[in-house]
Amino acid sequence: MNRFLFFMALILLLAGCSGNPGQQALRRGMRALEKGRYTESISWFQRSLANIASNDERSIALNGMGISYQKLGQKKNALRSFEDAVAANPGAAEPVYNMAVVALETGDEDKAVACFEKAALMVEQAGPAPARDTRALEFLAVIYSRRQQWDEAQRVLNEASLHTHRSPRILTALAATEVKANNINQALELLQEALEQDAHYAPAIYNLAVINQHYLNKQDQALPLFAEYARLVPSGPQTDQARLIIKEIKNTRAPPVPQEKPKSPPPPPVVQTQQTAVAPAPLPSFDELMLVAKKLEQQGRKEAAFNNYLRIARAAERSGNAPIRNQAVRCAIPLADGNPQAAYDLGVYFMERNKKDEAFIYFKSAVSQDTNPYPASMSLAKLALEKGEFDTAIVSLKKADQIKPEDPEALWLLAELYDRQLCISNAAAAAYAQFTTRFPADRRAPDAQNRLKAINPDYKPPQPPENVPAVQNKKQRPFWQRMYKSSVTNS
């Protein structure tokens, strides 16, 4: 599976050989993943989660686990891991992109579109980049083309072309959408531009040959293009097709007529003669982008419209266009009603701008709308802790712990809240005791035991009976042990 920046993280993590047990397990998991030992990598990733605190590292581990599950064909486990990776680090684009790929593989095209749109938005949000990853946009173009939504396909490919300096790959994809929309001349110009940048880019040569042969009936110009493609790509279905067409052209060529007035020789293929660059297609204005988003909204595609409005808001903000930014945000807000993911994204948007009151409102909305609102519950809890809204923090942390009892983060924050901020000794002791029982392998378990002893000097950790596992309840087993058993059973 393609991943944004995943192997850059791998390089950084592998650069050192020291670190705590969680970081060591994370590095081993990534090495195993790189070598294709997927079940082994899952085991290491799960072990790492019990001993790392950094949200970035947890997100990397969960993302790697999702990739391994996907490689093993366990799509549901892969999706769950990617969702957990997003919850750990809402700013990471990689797991959102990977969720989209898995959704597309499982036939959930609408979810794939929403996730690809969100991933593209997150990459764009990172700011200017000389060679930004455009795969989310390219996947969107494939889906929109499949749906024959040529305007949408061209929009996302034009956006991709800006970040790849009009790369031959993007130009060729744009040309394909123009052909489907019956804009043959525009397709020719795009393919010529692609070949000016790389005269040996095989897909552009093949497409140019097809246009000359099928659409323009210029067999003499198509013939050398098909031959050049077959030379560059010696095998494959398109090569077989190219050779078949070459044979047909040669067999059906009409013999020269002696009486006919000599014609000037046909021009050589445009691939070889075109020297001037075609002017890049103009960027759509903010007004045009707003019209596209409005059209999506009118078509009932509210999630895609919401993602577009949020993208416009961020782009307008970078351009210093406050009126368009405000208009886009105003249009996005109603679309979050009834959509917990959109409400959560709005909360993240406002948090990025340090507008914590607005973020608080939308995180609360996301929690109240969603039946399984773990990311929103954790975000709301952390913001409530920061704002001193301790009642909201308690409710949100308890809810998050109930939704995902295998993750220690909510219970640890709850214990610390009772202990450090509220000084409620009985509640703190109960939470610390739960933590040591449910997560004995977590790096914070010794701290929890120390706090228990400080609160209650008579406290003694429970001793398991001889030859009986310390945790008998399956739901209370350490997260990595349960997940490892599950992965082995389902593989």
Buried (B, 14 or more C-beta within 10 A) or exposed (E): BBBBBBEEBBEEBBEEEEBEBBBBBBBBBBBBBBEEBBBBBBBBBBBBBBBBEBBEBBBBBBBBBBBBBBBBEBBEBBBBBBBBBBBBBBBBBBBBBBBBBBBBBBEBEEBBBBBBBBBBBBBBBEEEEEEBBBBBBBBBBBBBBEEEBBEBBBBBBBBBBBBBEBBBBBBBBBBBBBBEBEBBEBBBBBBBBBBBBBBEBBBBBBBBBBBBBEEEEBBBBBBBBBBBBBEBBEEEEBBEBBBEBBEEBEEEEEEEEEEEEEEEEEEEBBBEEBEEEBEEBEEBEBEEBBEBBBBBBEEEBBBBBBBBBBBBBBBBBEEEBEEBBEBBBEBBBEBBEEBBBBBBBBBBBBBEEEEBEBBBBBBBBBBEBBEEBBBBBBBBBBBBBEBEBBEBBBBBBBBBBEBBBBBBBBBBBBBBBBBEEBEEEEBBBBBBBBBBBBBBBBBBBEBBBEBBBBBBEEBEEEEEEEEEEBBEEEEBBBBBBBBBEBBEEEE
